[in-house]
Amino acid sequence: MSGFHSDIHKMHARALRAGMTETERRLWHHLRAHRFLGLSVRRQAPIGPFIVDFLIPAHRLIIELDGGQHNPAVDAPRDAALAARGYRILRFWNHDVLGNLPGCLQRIAEEAKS
């Protein structure tokens, strides 16, 4: 099962993958093709009605990049729904990834190991 609810949902995920931001591309370069700790990482992955930036399915870990648009009041219901499905969410600001990529990768590794 692909996880997509509709063809529109699938097309939206494809558009997000095609239009990745510079921050997403930089992080993806280190996470893709089992490069990161040998883990399978998916980008723009569907979980129910949501599409998350990155997903490490084996550890039920979601990685979200926030480029200044993160609004806890808006994201809280989404995060709660994902947590109810057993996922942990790790958020980084774009400037953290761009300015301290090794630190972000270390934090992801710590979360994946816990």
N, C-alpha and C positions, 0 to 999 in steps of 0.2 A: 504494500500500500504506500503510495507516494506521500500522503499527508496533506495533499492539496484538496480543498473543498470544491473547487470549480476551475474551469479553464481560465477564468479571469484571475483567480488567485495565482495560478501557475504563471500566467503572463506577467503579472505584477512582480513575482519573484525573479523571473528572467530579466525584466527591465532593471530591477535593483542590482542584479549581478552585473549586467552590462554597463551600468552607470555608477560603478563603485567610486567612492571618494578617494582622494589621495591617501588619507589615513587608513581607510579600509584596504586599499591595495598594499600598503606597506605592511600592515599586520598580516594580511592574507599570504603574502610572500613567505612569511615565516611559519605559517600554520598549515599550508596546503601540502598535499601529497605525502602525508605521514611524516613530514619534516620535523614536526614538533613532538618530541617524545614518542614518536612512532604512532601517534594518535590519529584517528580519523576525525577530521574537522569538516563540517559543512558550512557553506556561506549562504546567507539569505535563505535559511531553512524554515520550512513551515512547521508550526506546532499548533494544531487546532486552527483557529481563525487568524493566528498571528504569524508573522514572518520575522524571525530573529536574525540579527547580523551574523553571528557565528554560533555554531552548536557543536559541542563535543558529546555525541550521543552516549558513549560508553560511561561517561561520568555525569550525565544529565546536567551539563554545565553550559549555560548561555553566556556569551560575551557580547555586550552591547557597547557601541561607540556613540558617544553623545557629543555632537559638534555645537553645543550651545543651545540646542533645542529641547534638552531634557527638562521635563516639567513633572515633578513628583506627583502633583495632583492628577495629572492626566495619565501618567504611567502607572500609578498605584494599582488601579483595577487590573490592568494588563499583567503587571508583575505578580499580583495576588493569584490571578488565574493560572499563570505559568508555575508559580510555587505550589499551587494546589495539585498540579500534575506531577509534582516531584522534581522540578527543575530549580537549580540555583542560578542566580543572575549576578554576573560580574560586570560592572560598568566602568568605563574609562572615558575621560574627556579626550577629545581629539588632540589637544595640546600636550596631554600626558603621553599619548602614543608617539606623537611626532618628536617630543623632546626627551623622552625616556623610554624608548622601545624596549631595551633590555630589562628595565624594571617592570614594565607591563608583562613581558613574557615570563619573568620570574613569578609574578603574582598569579598568572594563569597556571603555571606549573604547580605552585603551592595548592591552588584550589583543585586542580585535577588530581593531585595526590591525596587530598583529604576526603 
